[in-house]
Amino acid sequence: MSSASERLAELGITLPAVVPPVAAYVPAVRTGSLVYTSGQLPMVDGALVASGKVGAAVSPETAYDCARACALNALAAVDALVGIDAVVRVVKVVGFVASDPSFTAQPQVVNGASELLGKVFGDPHARSAVGVAALPLDAPVEVELIVETR
């Protein structure tokens, strides 16, 4: 099986630079063999991809893309801390979706992160997809990861 960096290259994906924290935290922390990322927003080139509530100002399709961007930012944080090829598997994904009160398709939005991670690492992971009233900077999606490392 090829390494995570080789699979990213095969997919035509280059990890972005680590997004600087917007408050008092670090992007990722390692304890033992686990790396926990802080919640990552859908930032690309220093700006949010979209803002607002999913099901109102943000379409589910755009939110899916946002979740994918969040996952890439989380992988960048992992890579900066331990190197992407040190990842044995993704253990858990937690996705928060800023949702219009009538929106109930949070799992499909968070698939944007899960499907990307599945392509890179193969193994399935545990996951939560949670609808929330608001997220930092009016982001539509936030994703955090727990990964096992060598």
Phi, psi and omega in degrees: 000139182284162181285166178299319180294325177292319179294320176300315179298318178299327179277357181073027184251129171250128179295139179285172171294153178297132178287126179296143179300146177262004179205202186269081178199172174248156183296328181202151179224139176253137170223120185060232181265004182254141171244128176253128174265151169289162177301131181250135179267165179280068179266134174226124182053040174082006181226150175295139177293323181205166175216155179112183183273139176285135183095354176232270182284338184239128179286156175302325180293317177294320179297322176302313178297323176297317179298322177297316178297320177300316180297319178297320178294322177295317177297324177298320178295319177296314181301317181294330183276312187231351186091131185298329182282356174277350182285123176277316179193159170276125182271311183211144174240132172240122179243131177250132182237116175290111193242138166301146183306333181270355184276128183229015183257038179304319180301322180292325176296311184291343172304334177303322176281311185298318182293322176297312181298324176297321178293326183277317188250345175083300186293144174290161181228161171286157185202150168234141175231110191241129173277133180228162182287323182201155177231162180306143178061017183065028177294146177279337185215147172220137183228138172233154182234153163238123180236147174268138181235165176283000000 
